[in-house]
Amino acid sequence: MLKDLRDVALFNAIASGGTLSAAGRQLGISLAVVSKRLTQMEQQLGVRLFHRTTRHVSLTDEGLVFAEHAARLQQELEAIDSALANRLGRASGTLRITASHSMGQRWLAPILNEFMIEHPGVKLQLHLSDRVIDLAASGYDLAIRYGALADSRLVARELVGNRRVLCASPGYAARHGLPQTLEELSAHCCIVTGDAPMTEWRFGSDEEQRSVPINSRLQVNTGEAAHALALNDAGIAMKSIWDVAGDLRDGRLLTVLGDYPLPAAPLHAIWLSGLHQPPRVRLFVEKLRLQLAQHWNDF
């Protein structure tokens, strides 16, 4: 018989993550602690729950039986925690979030600060990267991302719409002119964000969508770098309106090909499907949605 109900969450984290290290990252504990607690749990139950290798773990027959009940038990325990937290209006535990650099620094940081003041029992781990992070392997509760959802293991809640624009500085326009048609765009210096210098920029939607091949001399790995290069006359960048609205309003950047709309890329809160969300996650997502809607209505 288990002596510590926290071991149910440990078991589920190992089963979903596939490795002890992934479970440790998800729970915020070391690999050594995960291994020790798993060994103690198996000794208490008198069965082996996982086959272990240096790279992977898999459920034994007894582990499969345990898994049938463990997920349901954890959901019931979290439901009790949620009911109490909702009644008291508070959250606790560690909130683990991943987001892009620009989104995290400009928008998430102040909202997270407010949230932690409102909920002093919450700790924060914020990871900023423009790369897409695997939530199952990394242990993050939540990702804040733009665009469509491609992974069926994930659930997405739209937080706010997001119009995108092409933009360039007046200095770039003075030296090189600005394209007036999509056919002229490929001849310009375009700033590409991502891993490959060759890409396509798509315009319009559905059957009317058109693609323009882009072979850029300027390839960056963060949206902030693309923004800075555009402001410094380096070329044409594709940016979210929330990121460049002030620059467009004040004349530091100019809209390029405004008659050719880009597909929208709404901002989503994303988490693993099938997992009961603790109060800290649900309460933060709701606060984030309301705060962003209040600010982004102007955009």
C-alpha positions in Angstrom: 0.0 0.0 0.0 1.3 3.5 -0.9 2.2 5.7 2.0 2.4 8.9 0.0 -0.3 10.0 -2.5 2.3 12.2 -4.2 3.7 8.9 -5.6 0.6 8.7 -7.8 1.6 11.9 -9.6 5.2 10.6 -9.8 4.0 7.3 -11.4 1.8 9.2 -14.0 4.7 11.6 -14.8 7.0 8.7 -15.5 4.4 6.9 -17.6 3.6 9.9 -19.7 7.2 11.2 -20.1 8.8 7.9 -20.9 11.9 8.6 -18.9 12.8 9.3 -15.3 14.5 12.5 -16.2 11.4 13.8 -18.0 9.3 13.0 -15.0 11.8 14.9 -12.8 11.6 18.0 -15.1 7.8 17.8 -15.0 7.7 17.6 -11.2 10.6 19.9 -10.5 12.7 17.3 -8.7 16.1 15.7 -9.4 16.6 12.4 -11.3 18.1 10.9 -8.1 14.9 11.7 -6.2 12.7 10.3 -8.9 14.6 7.0 -8.9 14.7 6.7 -5.2 10.9 7.4 -4.8 10.1 4.9 -7.6 12.1 2.2 -5.9 10.4 2.9 -2.6 7.0 2.8 -4.3 7.7 -0.5 -5.9 8.9 -1.9 -2.6 5.8 -0.8 -0.8 3.6 -2.3 -3.5 5.6 -5.5 -3.8 5.7 -5.3 -7.6 7.9 -3.9 -10.4 6.0 -1.1 -12.2 8.5 -0.3 -15.0 11.0 -2.0 -17.1 14.0 0.4 -17.1 16.8 1.0 -19.5 19.3 3.8 -19.6 17.2 5.7 -22.2 13.6 4.7 -21.6 11.1 3.1 -19.3 8.0 1.0 -20.1 5.2 -0.4 -18.0 5.2 -3.9 -16.8 2.0 -5.9 -16.7 1.5 -4.8 -13.0 2.3 -1.3 -14.1 -0.4 -1.4 -16.7 -2.9 -2.5 -14.0 -1.7 0.3 -11.7 -2.0 2.9 -14.6 -5.7 2.1 -15.0 -6.4 3.5 -11.6 -3.5 6.0 -11.1 -4.7 8.5 -13.7 -8.2 8.5 -12.4 -7.0 8.8 -8.8 -4.8 11.8 -9.6 -7.7 13.5 -11.4 -9.8 13.0 -8.3 -7.2 14.4 -6.0 -6.6 17.4 -8.3 -10.4 17.9 -8.5 -10.5 18.1 -4.7 -7.6 20.6 -4.8 -9.3 22.6 -7.5 -12.6 22.8 -5.6 -10.9 24.0 -2.5 -8.7 26.5 -4.4 -11.7 27.9 -6.3 -13.7 28.3 -3.2 -10.8 30.1 -1.5 -9.8 31.9 -4.7 -6.2 30.9 -4.5 -3.6 28.7 -6.3 -0.3 27.0 -5.2 2.5 25.0 -6.5 5.0 25.6 -9.3 3.7 27.1 -12.6 6.0 26.1 -15.5 5.5 28.1 -18.7 7.3 28.3 -22.0 6.9 31.1 -24.5 8.8 33.1 -27.1 11.3 35.7 -26.0 9.3 38.8 -27.2 6.0 37.5 -25.8 7.5 36.6 -22.5 9.4 39.8 -21.9 6.8 42.3 -23.1 3.5 40.7 -22.1 3.9 37.7 -19.9 6.4 39.1 -17.3 4.1 41.9 -16.0 1.0 39.6 -16.0 2.9 36.8 -14.2 4.1 39.3 -11.6 0.5 40.4 -10.9 -0.6 36.7 -10.7 2.1 35.8 -8.2 1.2 38.8 -6.0 -2.4 37.6 -6.1 -1.4 34.0 -5.4 1.6 34.0 -3.0 1.6 30.2 -2.8 2.7 30.0 -6.5 6.3 29.6 -7.7 7.3 30.3 -11.3 9.5 28.7 -13.9 9.5 30.7 -17.1 11.4 29.4 -20.1 11.7 31.8 -23.1 12.6 30.3 -26.5 11.5 30.8 -30.1 11.8 27.1 -30.6 8.7 24.9 -30.1 9.3 22.9 -26.8 7.9 19.4 -26.4 5.6 19.7 -23.4 5.5 15.9 -22.7 9.3 15.6 -22.5 10.1 18.9 -20.8 7.5 18.9 -18.0 6.1 22.4 -18.7 2.4 22.9 -17.6 1.7 25.4 -20.4 3.0 26.9 -23.6 2.0 30.2 -25.1 2.3 30.0 -28.9 1.1 31.5 -32.1 -0.6 29.7 -35.0 -2.3 26.4 -35.7 -2.0 23.3 -33.5 -0.4 20.4 -35.2 0.2 17.9 -32.3 -2.9 15.8 -31.4 -1.5 15.2 -27.9 -2.1 18.9 -27.1 -5.1 21.1 -26.3 -5.2 24.7 -27.3 -7.3 27.6 -26.0 -7.3 30.8 -28.1 -6.3 33.7 -26.0 -6.5 36.6 -28.5 -6.5 37.1 -32.3 -3.2 38.2 -33.9 -3.0 40.0 -37.2 0.4 39.9 -38.9 2.0 42.5 -41.2 5.0 43.0 -43.4 7.0 46.1 -42.4 10.2 47.9 -43.2 11.8 51.1 -42.0 11.7 54.5 -43.9 15.4 54.2 -44.3 15.1 50.9 -46.2 12.3 52.3 -48.3 14.4 55.4 -49.2 17.3 53.2 -50.4 15.5 50.3 -52.0 11.9 51.3 -52.5 9.0 49.1 -51.4 7.4 46.3 -53.4 4.0 47.1 -54.8 3.0 43.6 -55.9 3.7 40.1 -54.5 5.9 39.3 -57.6 8.3 42.1 -56.6 8.7 40.8 -53.0 11.2 38.1 -53.8 13.7 40.7 -55.2 13.8 42.5 -51.8 15.9 41.7 -48.7 13.5 39.9 -46.5 14.3 39.0 -42.9 13.4 35.3 -42.1 12.8 34.0 -38.6 13.5 30.3 -38.3 16.0 27.5 -39.2 16.0 27.7 -43.0 16.9 30.7 -45.1 14.6 29.5 -47.9 10.9 29.6 -47.0 7.5 30.8 -48.3 5.4 33.7 -47.2 1.7 33.1 -47.7 -0.9 35.7 -48.3 -4.7 35.5 -48.4 -6.7 32.4 -47.1 -8.2 29.2 -48.3 -8.6 28.9 -52.1 -7.3 32.4 -52.6 -4.1 31.8 -50.8 -0.9 32.7 -52.6 2.7 31.8 -51.7 5.8 33.8 -52.4 9.2 32.1 -52.3 11.7 33.9 -50.0 15.5 33.3 -50.2 16.9 35.6 -47.6 20.3 36.8 -46.8 19.1 37.6 -43.3 18.1 34.6 -41.1 17.5 35.0 -37.4 16.3 32.7 -34.6 14.2 35.2 -32.6 11.4 37.6 -33.5 13.2 40.3 -31.4 16.2 40.1 -33.8 14.0 40.4 -36.8 12.3 43.4 -35.3 15.6 45.1 -34.5 17.0 44.5 -38.0 13.9 46.0 -39.6 14.1 49.1 -37.4 17.8 49.4 -38.5 17.0 49.5 -42.3 18.1 45.9 -42.9 15.0 44.7 -44.8 11.4 43.6 -44.7 10.1 41.6 -41.7 6.9 39.7 -41.0 5.7 40.7 -37.5 2.7 40.3 -35.3 0.8 43.6 -35.1 1.1 43.6 -31.3 4.9 43.8 -31.6 5.1 46.6 -34.1 1.9 48.6 -33.6 3.8 51.4 -31.8 6.5 51.6 -34.5 3.9 51.8 -37.3 1.9 54.4 -35.4 5.0 56.6 -34.8 6.5 56.1 -38.3 9.6 54.1 -37.3 8.2 51.3 -39.5 6.1 51.3 -42.6 3.5 48.7 -43.7 4.5 46.8 -46.8 2.0 45.3 -49.2 -0.9 46.2 -46.9 -3.4 45.3 -49.7 -2.3 41.7 -49.4 -3.3 40.4 -46.0 -1.4 37.6 -44.2 -3.1 34.7 -42.6 -3.8 35.4 -38.9 -1.9 33.5 -36.2 -3.9 33.6 -33.0 -2.2 33.3 -29.7 -3.0 30.1 -27.8 -2.5 28.7 -24.4 -1.5 25.0 -24.9 -1.3 22.0 -22.6 -1.2 18.2 -22.8 -4.5 16.6 -23.5 -6.0 14.3 -20.9 -4.4 16.0 -17.9 -6.5 17.7 -15.3 -5.3 21.3 -15.0 -4.5 22.4 -11.4 -5.9 25.8 -10.2 -2.6 27.6 -10.8 -2.8 26.8 -14.6 -6.5 27.4 -15.1 -6.5 30.6 -13.1 -3.5 32.0 -14.9 -4.9 31.1 -18.4 -8.1 33.0 -17.5 -6.2 36.0 -16.2 -3.9 36.0 -19.3 -6.9 35.9 -21.6 -8.6 38.8 -19.9 -5.5 40.9 -19.7 -4.4 40.4 -23.3 -8.0 41.1 -24.6 -8.0 44.4 -22.7 -4.6 45.5 -24.2 -5.0 44.0 -27.7 -8.4 45.5 -28.4 -6.5 48.6 -29.6 -4.6 46.6 -32.2 
